Structure formats: structure tokens, C-alpha cells
């Protein structure tokens, strides 16, 4: 896949999620395609943004090594959150009798988290624009449309599924961020200074 395709897919999922979910559903690609062409490029972009923001604005008094550690922290954080949420969402769909397919769960979570990742790119470089992260809630709409297309849940199961995934992503992100920040700071100040 070309970079042009990846950029176009990201733009399409934001501007026209219903049509894009139709295309994703008809393509029926493997997890590795979504992982290598959507998740990894965006998480790497967030990691680079975290490093730049940390070095230029947030922690300019510390060495460049701290900024690199900060970028690595975000890369690990986002990959863990996306994969754990996908695993949990797979179990949620199984419990709601919607089938158990990790590929579908991962695809829905990966595309739904795109607005959050794009917001992080901006807010990690310019910390004063932290409020922009509220736009990441658009991912809930992308999730809703994707779940309807990929899983076709009955109406009474849609809202519990959405709430469960929102709580899962938020809880995992906050918890893992806290743990990784403590760990990264301890490693940096103990060994790298």
C-alpha cells in the first residue's frame, strides 16, 4: 500500500466514515494490514510528536534523551492500549452474542482511535492546545458506524458496547500512562542522567 492510500484512508474515515466502513468491510483484510498501514504509522507519528514537544517546549531543560524516552513511552502506551482494547472488545462482542473475531475487533478499534491519535499529534507538540483532545470523541461516532457495519448488533446492544469500549480505552490509557511515566522517569533519572 502506498502512503497516498494510507493518508486517503485516514481522511476518508474522518470525513465519510459510513462509506469508508463499507470499503473496509468489502476488503476483509487481515489484522497485519491494519497494524502495519494504519496503527504503526500513526503511533510512530504520535511518538515523534511527543519527542518534539518534550524537547522543544515541555522539558527543554532536560537532555534530548528524555525526549526520546518520552516518545518511546507514547509508542508503547498506544500500542498496548489498542491491542488490549481490541482483546477486551473481542470478549465483549462474544459476551453480547455478536461473534468472536479478533480481526474485526482490532479493525474497529484501530480505525475508531484515529481521531484521538491525530489530536495527540497536535497536543503533544503544543501542550497549550490540550483542549483539542476533546475532538477525539468523534472516534465514538466512527466506532458506532463501524460496529453497525462490521458486527450488525441489535439496537439494545449498541449503547452498552459503546460505553464499555469508551471506559476500557479511557481506563487503560490513564492506568498504563501512569505506570509508564513512573517507569520512564525512574529509568531516566536512575540510569541516563
Secondary structure, 3 states (H helix, E strand, C coil): CCHHHHHHHHHHHHHCHHHHHHHHHHHCCCHHHHHHHHHHHHHHHHHHHHHHHHHHHHCCCCCHHHHHHHHHHHHHHHHHHHHHHHHHHHHHHHHCCCCCCHHHHHHHHHHHCHHHHHHHHHHHHCHHHHHHHHHHHHHHHHHHHHHHHHCCCCHHHHHHHHHHHHHHHHHHHHHHHHHHHHHHHHHHHHHCC
